Structure formats: C-alpha cells, structure tokens
Amino acid sequence: MANHAVVVDHLCKTYVVPVREGGVRAAVRSLVRRQTRSVRAVDAISFAVEPGEIIGFLGPNGAGKTTTLKMLSGLLYPSGGHVRVLGHTPFRRERDFLRQITLVMGNRHQLVWDIPVLDSFERNRAIYRLEPGAYRSVLDELIDLLELDELLAVPVRNLSLGERMKCEVAAALLHRPQVLFLDEPTIGLDLTMQRRIRAFVREYNLRYGATVLLTSHYMADVEALCRRVVVIHHGRLLFDGDLDELVQRFALDKTIVVELADGGCDLESYGRVLESAEGRVKLCVPKAETAAVTGRLLSEQAVLDLTVEDPPIEDVIEQVFAGELA
C-alpha cells in the first residue's frame, strides 16, 4: 500500500436531503416536521492507483465520479471507508498534501474574471509560496506546452472557452503537482482544443511521472490517454481493468466492414446492416458468430476487402450502464 499514489478502500459518501410534496400545505408542514432521506452517492468502492498511472474514471451523470474526486482532493469528508493520497488523509488538508495535488473541473473556474491571466497566475504563486525562480521556470514551460504567450495579458472574461480552459490547466499546475484529478477538463471544447489538452496531459505525465485520474464523457480522451479504466454506476464499482479488457469482456458484438466488387448486394442475411454505401457495408454480428460470418462472406461474395473491428468504446460503456449484461 505504501507504494500506491492513491488508495481507496470501501469509500462511501451519503447525503441527507430534504423530502416534501408540492403545494403550500406541504411547505407549511415541512416547517414543523421536516422529512429527509439518505442518498448514497458513493457506495463502498475500492481501487488503487500506481505512481505515474493515468486512470480513466468513468460513469454516467450522477454515478459519483465528482463526489469521489472531491473526497480524494480533501473537499469532502467521507461517510465511511478510507482513502490515502501520497500517504496523506485528504480531508485533513495538510499543507504538504495540498502542494502535491490539484483538482481541475471543466465546469468551474479558479481564474479571477476581471484581471489579466498573468495576474491570476501571480495570485496562485503567492498562495503556494513559490520561489520566483522556480515559478518562472514552471510558467515558461507551461506557456510553451500550452501556447499561452498571446493570452497572458488578456482579461479572463475576454477569453474563449478553449483559451480559458488552457489557462485554467496552467494555473492548476504552477506548483507542479504529482497527482492530477481532472474532472471533465475538455468539456465544451472543440475537437482541436480537446486534442491539445490531451496532448498536454500526456506530455506532463511523461515529463514528471504524475499520476492522473481523469473523468470524461468524451471517449476520445479516455482512448488517447488511459490504458486502465475504473467504471462506476449509482456509486458502485462495475469494472476495474484494462480498457481492452473492458471491450473484450462486455462487447457482445463485432463490426465487420466489407467492400464488395459488385456494389449494392443485400447482406441482411449475414448480420444487422449498420451502413451501406457504394459497395461498402458495415455489419453488426454477435461476437460468437464472427468467424463463421466472415467465412461465409469470403466464400459467397465477391469481397475486395474485409476488416473485423471491436465496437466503439462508448457503445460498450453504454451497454454496461444500461445493465444489459450480467
């Protein structure tokens, strides 16, 4: 356990929320006798992360991902279980712990809205008590990696979403943390900016051996950065393992893409047709029948080219969340 960067052991978080019916009478009654119910946001999940790993932390909205990251970063106190990050108990908020972690949330901002970006960076330098020389060295590196030169003098309110997100990431890394909790860091960004943020996270991980826990609804983020994924739903752990293993374990179907010499032949008898255009047909077939269907196609049709693919990872995740598999 001592060698793990993050250790989560039967971690739980329960919220007590008010409950009442609609209407004035119910509102008045609730003033005298308030009813509540308990909501288990995180339900006894356990996993460990090695130093330098990049983990995809996946789940639908309301699965408990953000709640878990807030407990790992010390913003929330757990209702049960144990958690250790770099040997520290996060909710104690020790200075040595805070200097080694960061939390980036795509739908929240830490930059000061009305002042230039560089002034917000200077504020963070003062908060973390960074030496001017070390701060300048890290800042120059971040400016180079994220291409921030032209943004430093711009007030935050005048930045586009993608520009602001790059600056948010830089602000969160000025103290060069060893553990990054990234909660939807590319949300709302265009494809070009998503790729830049992904490339930066990968480069930061390689340069400094940083540990990264990444949540994202964009499967391109996960496929580009993560070999291992942790999947939760309704606060419970569904899967913890390699991304390829997730596909192999939960994908019920394979996709066969076949190009035919005679154009628009009807291939419905071989499987479910997903796409068909100009002699190129994409079929969905049960995984167990893939070899047999492939053999039939090659022997019965004028095939110019044929490939067998796993389904898109987002389709596999959707199947897991929908509870379609035992």
C-alpha positions in Angstrom: 0.0 0.0 0.0 2.9 2.4 0.7 3.9 2.3 -2.9 0.5 3.4 -4.2 -0.2 7.0 -5.1 -3.9 6.6 -4.4 -5.6 4.0 -2.2 -9.4 3.9 -2.0 -10.8 1.3 0.5 -14.6 0.8 0.7 -15.1 4.6 0.3 -18.6 5.8 1.0 -20.4 9.2 0.8 -24.0 9.6 2.0 -26.0 12.8 1.7 -29.1 13.6 3.7 -31.6 15.5 1.5 -35.0 17.1 2.4 -38.2 15.5 1.0 -41.6 17.0 0.8 -44.6 17.0 -1.5 -45.6 20.0 -3.6 -48.1 22.6 -2.6 -48.4 25.3 0.1 -49.8 22.9 2.8 -46.8 20.6 2.4 -44.5 23.6 2.6 -46.0 24.8 5.9 -46.0 21.3 7.3 -42.3 20.9 6.5 -41.5 23.9 8.7 -42.7 21.9 11.7 -41.7 18.4 10.7 -39.0 18.2 8.2 -38.6 14.9 6.4 -35.4 13.7 4.9 -33.9 10.7 3.2 -30.4 9.4 2.7 -28.8 9.2 -0.7 -25.7 7.0 -1.1 -23.6 8.9 -3.7 -20.6 6.6 -3.4 -21.2 3.1 -2.2 -18.1 1.2 -0.8 -15.8 1.5 -3.8 -12.2 0.2 -3.7 -9.3 0.7 -6.0 -5.6 1.7 -6.0 -3.5 3.7 -8.4 0.2 3.3 -9.0 2.5 6.3 -9.3 2.6 7.6 -12.9 -0.6 5.9 -14.0 -3.3 7.6 -16.0 -6.7 6.2 -15.0 -10.0 6.8 -16.8 -12.7 7.2 -14.1 -15.9 6.6 -16.0 -19.6 6.7 -15.2 -22.9 8.5 -16.3 -24.1 11.7 -14.8 -24.9 11.1 -11.1 -22.6 8.0 -10.9 -20.5 9.5 -8.1 -17.4 10.4 -10.1 -17.1 14.1 -9.0 -18.0 13.2 -5.4 -15.2 10.7 -5.3 -12.7 13.2 -6.7 -13.8 15.7 -4.2 -13.1 13.2 -1.4 -9.7 12.3 -2.9 -8.8 16.0 -3.0 -10.0 16.7 0.5 -13.0 18.9 -0.3 -15.5 16.4 1.1 -15.3 14.2 4.2 -16.1 10.6 3.6 -19.1 8.9 5.3 -17.2 5.6 5.5 -14.2 3.8 4.4 -10.6 5.0 4.0 -8.7 7.0 1.4 -5.0 7.8 1.1 -3.3 10.0 -1.4 0.5 10.1 -1.5 0.4 8.8 2.1 -1.9 11.6 3.3 -5.5 11.6 4.5 -7.1 14.1 2.2 -9.7 15.7 4.4 -7.0 16.8 6.9 -5.9 19.3 4.2 -2.3 19.2 5.3 -0.1 21.8 3.5 2.3 19.1 2.2 -0.6 17.2 0.7 -2.1 20.3 -0.9 1.2 21.2 -2.5 1.3 17.9 -4.3 -2.2 17.6 -5.7 -4.5 19.6 -8.0 -8.2 19.4 -9.0 -9.3 20.7 -12.4 -13.0 20.9 -13.0 -14.2 21.7 -16.5 -17.3 23.5 -15.3 -15.7 25.5 -12.6 -13.0 28.3 -12.9 -10.3 29.5 -10.5 -9.0 32.4 -12.6 -10.1 35.9 -11.5 -12.7 37.1 -14.0 -11.7 40.8 -14.4 -7.9 40.7 -14.3 -5.3 39.5 -16.9 -4.3 35.8 -16.9 -0.8 36.6 -15.7 -2.1 38.3 -12.6 -4.2 35.3 -11.7 -1.0 33.2 -12.1 0.8 35.6 -9.7 -2.0 35.1 -7.2 -1.5 31.4 -7.3 2.2 31.8 -6.9 1.6 33.8 -3.7 -0.9 31.2 -2.4 1.5 28.3 -2.9 4.5 30.5 -1.7 6.5 29.6 -4.8 10.0 30.9 -5.1 10.2 33.4 -8.0 12.9 31.5 -9.9 11.1 28.1 -9.7 7.8 29.8 -10.5 9.2 31.4 -13.6 10.8 28.2 -14.8 7.5 26.3 -14.5 5.5 29.1 -16.0 7.8 29.3 -19.1 7.4 25.6 -19.6 3.6 25.8 -19.3 3.5 28.7 -21.7 5.5 26.7 -24.2 3.5 23.5 -23.9 0.1 25.2 -23.9 0.9 28.1 -26.3 -0.2 30.8 -23.9 2.1 33.7 -25.0 -0.7 35.8 -26.5 -3.2 35.2 -23.7 -1.2 36.3 -20.6 -2.2 40.0 -20.9 -5.8 39.3 -21.7 -8.5 39.7 -19.0 -10.1 36.3 -18.3 -13.5 37.5 -19.2 -12.3 38.1 -22.8 -11.0 34.6 -23.4 -12.8 32.0 -25.4 -13.8 28.8 -23.6 -10.9 26.9 -25.1 -8.4 29.6 -24.2 -9.7 29.9 -20.7 -9.5 26.1 -20.2 -5.9 26.1 -21.3 -5.2 28.9 -18.7 -7.1 27.0 -16.0 -5.0 23.9 -16.6 -1.8 26.0 -16.4 -2.9 27.8 -13.2 -3.6 24.4 -11.6 -0.1 23.1 -12.4 2.1 26.1 -11.5 3.1 24.3 -8.2 3.9 21.2 -10.3 1.6 18.7 -8.5 2.3 14.9 -8.5 -1.4 13.9 -8.6 -3.9 15.4 -11.0 -7.6 15.0 -10.5 -9.1 16.1 -13.8 -12.9 16.3 -13.9 -14.2 16.8 -17.5 -11.2 19.0 -18.5 -12.2 19.1 -22.2 -16.0 19.7 -21.7 -17.4 22.1 -24.2 -14.2 22.4 -26.2 -13.9 22.0 -29.9 -12.0 19.0 -31.3 -8.8 20.9 -31.9 -8.7 22.2 -28.4 -9.6 18.7 -27.0 -6.6 17.2 -28.8 -4.3 20.0 -27.4 -5.4 19.4 -23.8 -5.0 15.6 -24.2 -1.5 16.1 -25.7 -0.5 18.3 -22.8 -1.8 15.9 -20.2 0.2 13.1 -21.8 3.3 15.2 -22.0 3.0 16.3 -18.4 2.6 12.7 -17.3 5.7 11.7 -19.3 7.9 14.6 -18.1 7.1 14.4 -14.4 5.7 10.9 -13.8 2.5 12.5 -12.5 -0.5 10.3 -11.5 -3.7 11.3 -13.3 -7.4 10.4 -12.5 -9.5 11.6 -15.5 -13.2 11.7 -15.8 -14.6 12.5 -19.2 -17.7 11.9 -21.3 -15.5 12.1 -24.4 -14.3 8.6 -25.1 -11.5 10.0 -27.3 -10.0 11.4 -24.1 -10.0 8.0 -22.5 -8.8 6.1 -25.5 -5.9 8.5 -26.1 -4.7 8.7 -22.5 -5.8 5.7 -20.5 -4.8 2.0 -20.6 -6.8 1.3 -17.4 -10.4 2.4 -16.6 -12.5 2.3 -13.4 -16.2 2.3 -14.1 -18.8 3.2 -11.5 -22.6 3.4 -11.6 -25.0 4.5 -8.9 -21.9 4.9 -6.7 -20.9 1.3 -7.1 -17.8 -0.2 -8.8 -18.7 -2.0 -12.0 -15.3 -2.6 -13.6 -11.6 -2.0 -12.9 -9.1 -3.1 -15.5 -7.5 -2.5 -18.9 -9.6 -0.7 -21.5 -9.1 -3.5 -24.0 -10.3 -6.0 -21.4 -13.4 -3.9 -20.9 -14.2 -4.2 -24.6 -13.4 -8.0 -24.7 -15.5 -8.7 -21.6 -18.6 -6.6 -22.3 -18.8 -6.2 -26.0 -21.5 -8.6 -27.3 -21.0 -7.8 -30.9 -18.3 -7.3 -33.5 -18.3 -5.0 -36.5 -17.5 -6.4 -39.9 -16.7 -3.8 -42.6 -16.8 -5.4 -46.1 -16.1 -3.9 -49.5 -17.8 -5.7 -52.4 -16.8 -5.9 -56.1 -20.4 -6.0 -57.3 -21.6 -2.9 -55.3 -25.0 -3.0 -53.6 -25.5 -6.6 -52.7 -28.0 -7.3 -49.9 -26.2 -8.6 -46.8 -29.0 -8.7 -44.3 -28.7 -12.5 -44.0 -25.2 -12.1 -42.6 -26.0 -9.7 -39.8 -27.5 -6.3 -38.9 -26.6 -3.7 -41.5 -25.3 -0.5 -39.9 -24.2 1.3 -43.0 -24.3 0.6 -46.7 -22.9 2.9 -49.4 -21.1 2.4 -52.8 -20.3 -1.2 -52.2 -19.0 -0.7 -48.6 -21.2 -2.4 -46.0 -20.8 -2.3 -42.2 -22.4 -5.2 -40.4 -23.0 -5.9 -36.7 -22.8 -9.6 -35.8 -22.7 -11.5 -32.5 -19.2 -11.9 -31.3 -19.5 -15.7 -31.2 -20.6 -15.9 -34.8 -17.9 -13.5 -36.2 -15.6 -16.3 -37.6 -18.5 -18.1 -39.3 -20.0 -15.0 -40.8 -16.6 -13.9 -42.1 -16.0 -17.3 -43.7 -19.4 -17.2 -45.4 -18.8 -13.7 -46.7 -15.4 -14.7 -48.2 -16.8 -17.8 -49.8 -20.2 -16.5 -51.0 -19.5 -12.9 -52.0 -17.0 -11.0 -54.3 -15.1 -9.4 -51.5 -12.4 -6.8 -52.3 -11.6 -6.0 -48.6 -12.8 -7.1 -45.2 -12.0 -6.0 -41.7 -13.3 -7.0 -38.2 -13.4 -4.4 -35.5 -14.5 -4.0 -31.9 -17.5 -1.7 -31.4 -16.8 1.9 -30.3 -15.8 2.1 -26.7 -18.7 4.5 -26.0 -21.1 1.8 -27.1 -19.6 -0.8 -24.8 -19.8 1.7 -21.8 -23.4 2.4 -22.7 -24.2 -1.3 -22.6 -22.6 -1.6 -19.2 -24.5 1.4 -17.8 -27.8 0.1 -19.2 -27.5 -3.1 -17.3 -27.8 -5.2 -20.4 -25.1 -7.6 -19.2 -25.0 -9.9 -16.2 
